[in-house]
Amino acid sequence: MTPINSICIYCGSSPGRLDAYASAAVALAESLVSRNIRLVYGGASIGIMGRVADQVLTLGGQVVGVIPKALAHKEVAHHHLTELHVTQSMHERKMLMAELADGFIALPGGIGTLEELFEIWTWAQLGFHHKPCGLLNVEGYYDALIEFLDHVKAEQFVKEHHHAMLMVETHPDALLERFVNYRPPAVKHWLGKDET
């Protein structure tokens, strides 16, 4: 069993087209608080990001935001969090979020969400961390991406055990249960953390 005390959520800074995306953020927040799991996220007060943070706070949970100075100054920073870290750069932001979290979940989001998810999954593949990574596939939002990733595996650009590192569920409780039971694959990694 892997202790999960903090989860990093990657998600959109806009609400998206469907109300279901915000509803999924609320459901995930409820699942986190019910398990006494702290939310780590990008620190914004808007979009799906703001919705998941607000719901965790409303339910009495802890929320840690990490936002780069350039975005904080554009008044999108959430100023009612348990903690708000303002970093000098996006790179520092992503590194701190990774350090603070015991696992990573992507809700629906755009290019930034995808970039963060793929980077943290790549770090797992390379053995830089052994934390679970997952997609919360709301209303089929990630169906096309999942199909593409299956294609990448079929074309032998991703190994089966690396492909399996990215867990996909439609309900937050199911995904968090898999996180608790996650065992990283026992495979040889290309680099040690000190070689990066």
N, C-alpha and C positions, 0 to 999 in steps of 0.2 A: 504494500500500500504506500502510495506517495503522499506525503503531507502537502495539502494545498491550502495555504493561508492567504494568498493573493493571486488574483487573476488579472492579466492585462487584456483589455478589450480594445480591438481595433475596429473602428466603425466610421460612418460618414458624418461629416460636419454639416450635411444638409439632411432634411427629413426623408428624402426619396419620394417616389410616386405613390406608394401604398401605405395606408395607415398600419398595415400589418408589421411594417418594419419598426415603428415606434412601439407597437404592442409587444414585439419580440424583445426589444430593449427592456421593457418593463418586466416581462417574464424572466429574463436573465437576471435582472437586478434582484428580483424576489428570490430566485434560486441561490444567488450569491449570499444574500443576507441570511437566508434560512440555514445556510451552512457556515455562517460566520466567516465568510471569505471577503477579504478587502478588495475593492476595485482599484485597479491602476489603469489610467487611460490618458488620453492626450490633452486633458485640461480645459477643453472648450465648453462653453455654455450653450452652444447652438447645435441643431440637428440631432441625429441619433446619439451623438456623444453627450450632449446636454441631457437628453432624456434618460439615458441609463444612469448617469451621475445623480440627477435629481431624484430618481426613484430609490436608489440605494440610500441617499441621505434622508429621504422621507421615511424610510423604514428603519432608520437608526443605524445604518451601516457606515463603514469607513470608506472614504474615497480619496485617493491620491492622484492629483493631476500633475502632468509633466508637459510643459509648453515652452516652445522657444520664444525668446524675448521679442522677436519680430512680430509674432502672432499675438502675444500678450498685449503689446502696445496698440494693436488694432481693436482692442476692447472685446475680444472674443473669449478671453480667459474667464473661467468660472471662479468667482471670488468667495464662494461659500463652502469650499471643500474642507475636508479634514486637514489636508496638506496640499499646497501648491508649490511645485518646483519650477522655477523659470531658468531655462538653460540658454547658453550662448548660441547654440546651433541645433539643427534638426538631428545631426549625428549624435550629439550629446543627449538629446531627448530620447532617441531610440535606445541608446545604450543604458540610460538610467531606467527606462521602463522595463527593459529586459532584466536588469539586475534586481528590480523590486518585485518581480512577479515569479510565481511558481508554475505558471502555465499561460497560454495565449489563445484567445478566441477572436475570430473575425465575425462580426455581424455584417449585414449589408453595408457597403460603402463604395467609394470610388477608387481612383488610381492610388491615392495615398494608403488606403486600407490594404489594397492588393500588394503594394510595394512592401509595406511593413510585414504582412503575413509571409510573403515569399522570402524576405530576408531572414526572419526568425526561424522559418522552416529550414532554410539553407544552413543556418548556424547549427540546427539540430543534426542535419545530415552530416555536417563536417565534424560533429562531436564537440562543438563549443559549449553546448549545454545539453542536458538530458531531461528537458521539461516538455510536457505535452503541448501539442498544437492542434487547434480544431477550427472547423467552420460550422457556424450555425446557419443552416440552409433554410432561410425563411421564404415560404411561398415559392420555392423553386428558384430563388434568386441566383444561387450558385450552380444550378444544374448544368449550364453550358460550360462553366469552368471545370466542374467535376468530370464531365465527358471529355474535355480537352486533356485533363491530367491523366485520364485512363488511356487516351491516345498516346501521350508522351511516354507512358510506361510501356504500352504495346510496341512502340517504336524503339524501345530499349535505350532511352535517354535518362530514365529514372528507374532505379532498381525497385523490385517489389517491396523490400523492407523499408526503403526510404519513402515510397509512395504511401505505405501504411502508417507512417508517422503522422500524417495529416488526417485526423479523425473528423468524420462528418456526421452530424445528427440534425434533426429538425426540432428537437426539444432540448432546452437547456439542462434539465435534470439528467437526461440520458447522456449528454456530453460530459457533464461534470462527473458523473459516475464512472465513465470511461477514463477520465483524467485521474481519478483517485486510484484506479487499478492499472494505470499505464506502466509499462515496463519498456524502456528504450531497447531497441534491437541490439543484440550482442554481436556487433560487426566491427571490423577494423575501419577506423576513420582515417581520412587522408592526412589531417594535420592535428597536432596538439594545440591547445589554447595558447601556449607560449610561442607558437610558431607564426601567429598571425601578425 
